[in-house]
Amino acid sequence: MYLAANGRPDAPPRPPGAGRRVPAAVLALGTVSLVTDVSSEMVTAVLPLYLVLDLGLTPLQFGFLDGTFNGATALVRLLGGRLADRRGHHKRVAGAGYLLSALSRLGLLLAGGATAGITAALAADRLGKGIRTAPRDALISLSGPPEQLGRSFGVHRAMDTTGALLGPLAAFAVLGATADAYDAVFAVSFCTGLLGVLLLVLYVPAAPAATVVPGPARAPRTAALRDPAFRRVLYAAALLGATTIGDAFLYLLLLRGLDLPPALFALLPLGAAAVYLLLAVPAGRFADRSGRRPAFLLGHGALLCAYAVLLAPVSWPTVVAVLALLGVFYAGTDGVLMALAAPALPARGRAGGLALLQTGQALARLLGAAGFGAAWTLWGQRPALWAAGLALAGALVAASRILPAAPPTAPEAS
């Protein structure tokens, strides 16, 4: 069913006297994500150096390990959503994912350089991340009024990104203080990850009782796909994801255009993350007030502008513009997509539905990145970028027609 929203295409109606504060559960989840991201990004920042320089893995071996486990994360999200919806145990399932990721740092510490141990630790980390994502986002969507979902997700993503920015700084501070002792980084990361789990246990409330329904559970993804509004959101997200070429390619184009040293490659994501951090909350508020559909499309419009900027000769203003536009893209799409889709899903099947959406988008982005890489190899970088820009422009036009024009809302009963 669809509801009119005061003349705006997809902004849910705001009842008089609606609370203006971010729900305490969202702030608690944001704190958990901040601490956990400090832990995970500490490892992510030093892992290539540790595996390639210290242990002697080839870049091909590292790329295979990293790519395989990142792809598997997208599929594991379905499992996390399914488990959370079966009994409404969103907090327990999310907590298990956070704990598994924290224990993976201990696995790296105990592996002692053994390839099998490192592989198992990386697998546990990605498994934990995949399991916790959908239940966590479902908890956010169930913790506050629907008309403030954009703001809630914006606050959470801002806190999450703060942790992602602090993690590499903490890692290199530990390396500097311990004369490049990678084990010290893994130990500090493990303790920080456990702190995140403790915060979840103590301060994050369980999902509302409405998510627990007696009787056999329906498959969440099947229930989600029965809703036409959710299907439209899923199709649009997958279509736009398939025309997203991947951040690494954008950074590589900047690096090649200015002939910068490879060491600066790791610093480029920090610029985009800083912009995302600044704009996540304002973008969420804009989505709540003006409509999540236009905010989501405008976010992809910013990505299209980044493609266009890269077609010009690369200079330092180009670098600034591309990183800023990439930050705008994530601010306008990441949490906004969850806020757009969540009202279409009943509380009982929300984690499974969001997991399906996240998985579809992630797999589409993998295909998009692979397609751009193939086009670059066959045609060269400029023709490939033109093709990516034209594909994204076409996908934007199609998505503007596919996305529901009114706010999707879940049926009364699941």
Disulfide bonds with the S-S distance in Angstrom:
none
